[in-house]
Amino acid sequence: MGTGTKSSAEPSAYEADNRSAPPRRPGRRIALAAGAAVGLALAAAGTFVPAGAIGRDAATDALVRVNRRTIHVSDLNEAIGSLSYTRSGEISAEDRREVLNRLIDEELLVQRGVEVGLVKSDRTVRKAIIRAVIDSIMAGAVGAEPEEGELRAFYESNLELFAKAARLHVREIFFSERDDPGRALSRAREAASAITNGAKFATVGDGDGEDVTVELPDAMLPPHVLSRHLGPTLTKAAMALRPGEISSPLESPTGYRLLQVVDSQEGQVQPYAALAEQVRAEYIRRGHDNTLRATLDQLWNEASISLMSAEATE
């Protein structure tokens, strides 16, 4: 950034590179209202990485060039706009210079981070960059408000998405393979036979079953919640049972399970009028997803991607 001191003149279009830089004011690193706290507020407001910078014409409203990167007048105004929320009174010319200095500091640090390889090696940095690019794509995808006809057509084409989920009340008996892998399946079969012949499911479970790490809630549950406890395969098996019916022994990673459906409630399609806002939100979300997918497809098509090892396809 150079080694001079900051000038007291009003900022103009100058270059901040190895040859010339806006000199720093001696003894006044930052003199905004709250000192270092303002710096934190600016960072929290996101002003050090201007959201509108991605994809902007570098020749438009250029203010400062930092090596090969440009800080724009709009970047400065955005930072000052965020600063105005943290203090009362007008922003002085001296405040503007200090905010500009901070933007230059930030750009130099970003460039240093790229130089030392943080973009490649630091997952936090990479995620932040990816998030910023996605946010920029999403901001560009915001279009006109969808019309009622579009939303109704979307609803009719995706009724299963807006149906009230089915619910199941399921009980289980668990037979662990931990101590005797060979006996777990036979014990499960014996328990199933006893229940079929009239034994109470709960009684057999208390006598022959074993404790599970997380017990099933004693309540009606939608399939996606049930799947968190049983996994998708056992949940699918439970959904095929009628109330009162028990399953055959079902294998799980740690043993075998018997399932019984105590009660069930079929899914119900809800009318559009009751879900209008939800339909709109999903319609917009799908549009954003499609925009992101189209952008990624374009980037793939424009990129040179070469597989360097057969392991990439395994």
N, C-alpha and C positions, 0 to 999 in steps of 0.2 A: 504494500500500500504506500510505500515511500517512507521518508524519515523526517519530514518537515513538521511544522506546526500549523494548525488550522487557521485559515483566513477569517477575518470578521466580515468580509464582503458578502453581499447576497449571492447565493449559488448561481452559477451559470453552467453552460454545457462545457464540461471539461473532461479530460481523460485521467483516470486513476490507474496508472500502470507503473512500470518500473522507472519511467522517465520523469513523470510529474504526478503529483497527488495533492488533494486539498489539505493544506497544513492543519495540524491539530492546534487547538487553543491550549496554551500551557496551563496546567493546574485545574482544568475544567473538563474532566472526562465526560461527564453528563450533568447537565444543570437543569433538567426538567423538574417539574413540581415534586415528584416523589423519588427522585434519584434512581437507585437500583430497582426499587419496586416498580417504577414505570417500565423499566426494561423487561421485567417479568410480565407485566401486563401486556406489553407489546408482543412478546413471544406468545403469550396465551391467546391473544387475539389473532395470531397467525400472520402478523404484518411482515415478518421477516422472510416469509416465502409467499409473495403476493399471489393470490389465487388466480388472478386474471392473466398472469404472465405466460402461461403455457399456450403456445400456438399464436402469440401476438407478433405483429410485424416489428422487428427489432429497430427499424428506422423511424417508427412512429413515436413522437414525443420523447425522444431520447434526451436524457439529462446528464448521465455520467457513464463513462465506459470504464469498467474494471477489468483490466486485461482484455479478454475478447468477449466479455459479457456486458450487457447494457442495463442500467437502471433508468426507468422512465419517470417522467413527471407524474404519471398516474400512480406509479408505485409509491412515490413520496406522498401524494395526496391521500392514498389509501391508508398509509401508516399514520399520517397526521389525523385522519378521520377517526381512526381507532383510538388514538391518543386523547382525542377530545372527550371521550367517555370517562377518562380517568382523572380529569382535572377540570376546574372551572376557569373562566376567563379566556381571552383570545390567545391563540398560538402566535408567538412572536417570531420575527425573522431568525432570531438566535435559536429558538426552539426548532425551527425548520432545519437549520444547519445541523443541529445535534441529531435529529431524526435521520437526516440524510447520511450523516457519519455512521450511524448505527446500521443503516442499510448497506453501506459499503463494507463495514466490518463483517456483516452477515455474509455478503457475497464472497469476500475473501476467505472466510471460514468454509463456506460451501466448496469453493474451488480447491482449498487445501484438502478437504475431505475426499474429493474426487481424486486428487493427486496421490494421496496415500492409500487409495484403494478401498475406502469405506463402502462405496457403492457396491463393490463386488463381495466384500468380506463381512460386512456388518448386516445381519438380518433385519435389525430394527430400522436401519437407514433404508434398506431395500423396500421394506414394507411401507415405510412412510412415502417413498417415491411412488410406489405402485398405487397407494391410496390416493395420492394427489393427482396422478394421471387419470385414475378412474373417476374421481370427483369432477375433473375437468371435462371428461367425456360425457358424464351424466348432465353437467350444467349445459353443455351444448345440445343435449338431447331434449331439453325442455321445449315443448311445442305448445300448440293451441290446446285449450281445454277440450277433452274428448266430448263429442256430442252424445246425447241420450241414446240415439239409435245405435251408435257404435258400442256403447256400454251394454245395452240390452242384447245385442248380437253376441258380444263376448260372453255374457252370462249364459245365454242359451247354448253356446258351444262348449261350455266348461261347467255343466251342472254338477258333475261329480266333485269339482273343486269347492263348490259352495254349499254342498249338502251338509246337513248336520251329522256329525260323525256317529257311527254305530257305537254302542257301549256294551261292555261285558263285565259281569261280576264273576271272577274266576278264582278257584281255590286250587292249591297244588299240594302234592305229597312228594318229597324229595328222597331219593335213595342214592347215597354217595358211593362212589367207587374207590374212595380213599383207602379204606382198610381192606376191602375184599372185592376187587374189581369183578371177579367172576360171579359173585353173589348178588350184586346190585340188580341185574336184570331179572333174575329169578325171584327176588324179593318183591320187585315191582309187579311181576305177573301174579304172584300169590295175593298181593294186596288188591289188585284189580279184580281177581276172581272173588275175593271175599266181599268186596263192595257190590259186585254183580249179584251175589247170592243174598244180599240184604243187609250187610254190615254198613254202618254209618261211615261216610267218607271222613268226617272229623275224627271219629273214634279210631279208625285204622291209621289215620295220619298221626294221632297222638301216640299210638302204640308202636307203629313200625317205621314211621317216617323220621327224618333227621332234619335238624335246623338248617335253614338256608341263610346266606349272608345278609340278604335284604328280603324281608317277607313281602309278599304281595299285599297291597292295601285291601282291606275288607270293604270294597266299594265298587260301584260301576265305573269302569275306566274306558276311555277311547283307545282304539288300537295303538296309536303312537305312544301312549303312556304305558300300555301293557307291554309293548315291545321293549321298552327300556329295562323291564324286569325279566322278561322271558326270552328276548331275542325274536327276530322276525319269523323264524321257522316254527317255533312253539306258539307264537301268537297266531299265525295262520292256521295251525292245527286247532287252537282254541276257538277261533271264529267259525270253524266248520262244525262245532258241536252244538247240539240243542240244549236248552235249559234242563238240568238234571243229568245229562249224559256225561260219562267219563271217557277219557281217552285211553288208548292202549299205552303201554310204557313208551315214553318219548325220550330219546337219547339227547343228552346235553353234554357240554364239555367236561363236566365234573361228575356225571352220573345219569340217573334216569328219573323222569318225573311222570306222575299221573296228574292230569288236569280234570277239573270238573267245572262246568259252567253252571253257576247258581241262577243267573238271570241274564237276559240279553235285551237289547233295544236296537231295532234296525235304524239305519241312517235315514234321514228325512231331507228332502229337497226343500229349501226355504225360498219363499217368493222374492222376486227381485226388489220389490219395494222395501223389504226388511234389510236388504244387504247392499243398497245402492252405493253407500260410501265404501264398503269393503270391495265391491266390484270395481269401483273407480280406482282405488289404491292398487289393486292387483293388476288392472289394465295398464296403469302407468308404470308399475314395477316391471311388467313384462316388456313394455316398450324400452325401458332402460336396459334390460338384459339383452334385448335384441340389438340395440345400438352398440353395446359393449362387444357382443359376439361378432357383429359385422366389422367393428374396428379391429378386433383381434384377427379375424380372417384376412382383412386387408394387410395387416402387418405381417402375417405369415406369408402371404403371397408376394409381398415386396422384399422380404428378408431372404438372405442366403443362409440356409440351414442344411448342414451336412452331418449325417450320422458317422461318427468316428469309430464306433465299436458296435459289434453285433449285440452287446448287452443292452443297447438302447431300445431294442425291439423285443426284448425278452420280458 
